[in-house]
Amino acid sequence: MYYLFFLFLFFTIANGRFVISLVNDVHLDLKYDPTVNSKSQCQVNMTKDPTLALYGRYGCDSPFILFKATLEKMVAVNPSPNIVMVPGDIVSHTIPRLDGRFDDFYYNELKLTIANYTATIASYFPDVPIIFTQGNDDYGINYQVPDKTHRDDYYGFVYNKTIREIRANNISVRHRVIVGY
């Protein structure tokens, strides 16, 4: 409900022209291999595919090159929207554990993916506030928020990557961008 109020307020401040760019469900796979078939989710495997698929393959998550190409196109269409919204599911389906076990290796992979993802979006939209939310695949265990052991580390990490390290999410920059001075 509060979001609707803020969107209305932002719309009013921007003189009736409020543009939101949306980056949704990317499921970025930093280990994508363009030579591997989808049976292995396009990661390292002995089964090669004769067709090179640099920008992705059906049945696999998004390679980094596709993510960057998408952001380049978004900037070409509108280089300065009022807000970029990222409603979650940043990381590959292969990272969160489906069996309910927490794994330090995959947890570090998850954090590496979030760090690359957020820094890349911020580099394409350096003066635009970016609103991130978490998706079910953005946790160490699918559909489960972090337990007591990892809660502070995870939320502290996400806060730093999605708010503190995004220059345009600074309140003074945000006010200048939305109001237009």
Beta strands, then each sheet from edge to edge (+ up, - down):
strand 1: 20-22
strand 2: 28-29
strand 3: 62-63
strand 4: 83-86
strand 5: 130-132
sheet 1: 1+ 4+ 5+
sheet 2: 2+ 3+
end
